[in-house]
Amino acid sequence: MGQVSSALTQAQSYTDASAANVQDWAKNYTDRAFNRASKQSASAGAIGTAIGMLALGAQGISYSDKLIMSVANYRGQMAAGFGYNHSFGDGKMSVAVGGAIARGGPAFGVSFGIGLHH
């Protein structure tokens, strides 16, 4: 009986250790996935803020050509924005090109505006 009891104890110890290893691996995998998603979300927030700040930087400048730069931080993630705006037709039309970059990657855009009424 002693050998059977010893074998059962060893098998239980092995199973408990294996289950603990699998549980640790799953927890670490999940933690890494959530951390990566959180950083990507923060990077997108920083890019959105940097692009929004480009619009504010262009406000009130009466020249037909505007070069705008911005820097933003969201949840510890930094982004830099840049843009160029050209107005023509006595300021009734404009073309803008801009973008931002952060650790999560770049974002770019182009816009065209026209004033319909004075």
Secondary structure as the mmCIF struct_conf table of DSSP 4:
data_model
#
loop_
_struct_conf.conf_type_id
_struct_conf.id
_struct_conf.beg_label_comp_id
_struct_conf.beg_label_asym_id
_struct_conf.beg_label_seq_id
_struct_conf.end_label_comp_id
_struct_conf.end_label_asym_id
_struct_conf.end_label_seq_id
HELX_RH_AL_P HELX_RH_AL_P1 GLY A 2 ALA A 58
TURN_TY1_P TURN_TY1_P1 GLN A 59 GLY A 60
BEND BEND1 TYR A 63 SER A 64
STRN STRN1 ASP A 65 TYR A 74
TURN_TY1_P TURN_TY1_P2 ARG A 75 GLY A 76
STRN STRN2 GLN A 77 PHE A 88
TURN_TY1_P TURN_TY1_P3 GLY A 89 LYS A 92
STRN STRN3 MET A 93 ALA A 102
TURN_TY1_P TURN_TY1_P4 ARG A 103 GLY A 104
STRN STRN4 GLY A 105 ILE A 114
#
